[in-house]
Amino acid sequence: MSSQVETGIGIFWALRELDPRSGGELAGLMAQSGAVDEVVIWDQMTSWWPNALWTPDVTAQASQLKDIDALSDPFITMAFALAANENLGWAVSTDALRRDPPELFQSALTLSNATRGKSRLLLGAGEVRHINPYGRKRSEGLARLRDSLKIARQFFTAEKPFDFDGEIWKYRKAWIGNARNEPRPDLFALGGGPHLIDAAVELADGWVSGVPFVFSTPEEYSAEVVRVKESLANHGRDPESFVFGLYHLTYLCDDRQEFLDNIEHPLLKWYAATGGRLNQRHWAREGLESVYPDDWHYALHMRPAHMTRAEVDEILNRTTAEHVDKTCIAGTPSDVAQILRPYTDAGCSYHLIIDYAPLVGAEPTGAINRAVELCRLLKQ
């Protein structure tokens, strides 16, 4: 693994009520900083936050952006950002279920040709809210992920049409060309489950998980990195060429009191309840009761677009300020960097920043500047 720390910032501008070109200026702040390696966009059909909760009495943003579920295509949105900032890298955080490999890798290769920076696909096993309503099967997620990673190798390296017999797909003389000067994107498996990590070890360029929603302590993460490196070696792969990445859930502010003033905000409480710990049993480690049953998992059970306000409020009423505090790594960029540096020491060389402060009113440019400063500090 490279000793150089790489960083990315996740953005929230990919809404169809906004001009897709509007992200160019914010992406430019990242590119000009020299501290951010890539901009990250999530591939979603509907929002994480229930439409029933996206109302002016909850957030002022709902007065201007009325439909939180009207999300833009991430690859097209990313193309606009790259057109304005060619030296900035990109990552699209998606799954292996909704875009079949030929189309997925054709789009990824096109974007890779448009940037001098890093280019990456972060592939998960899928979330039910993006899948089942459209006639697909979430139960096929891991099989499709494994097939996609295997097929990618063929598309990226084959010099002629090839056959493929996978768990899901059967190809005969498949081909999307193979331009010799065409850079290929890195492929990372995204998630925290053991079967997904095994797929990453066997087939991917790296593995991305999260803090604190999967790994709440550097010690816990370090132990998993050691295990994964041993598994890589057993597969005949060089552990030092494999990238270990983490998404970090943050609330960046100039004064931690700002976070404490908003700690009961419904949007923060909703995220804490549904995504604060992906394994609901892990709340007990924090001395807290989980909001959902122990066997509940957002990827398998969460359908926010279907929920009424009464159903949402029932969840929020069971979510405490302590849940929110244990979900968001909150404070100034310097404060948060101090908390996250031990994860670098534990083996993470790829830090992706999610900042929830803009959801409760933080001005976008200031929020980006704080995220950039955090990336700068993590690189030191």
Beta strands, then each sheet from edge to edge (+ up, - down):
strand 1: 6-10
strand 2: 38-42
strand 3: 89-95
strand 4: 119-124
strand 5: 162-165
strand 6: 170-174
strand 7: 186-190
strand 8: 206-211
strand 9: 243-252
strand 10: 329-331
strand 11: 350-355
sheet 1: 10+ 9+ 8+ 7+ 4+ 3+ 2+ 1+ 11+
sheet 2: 5+ 6-
end
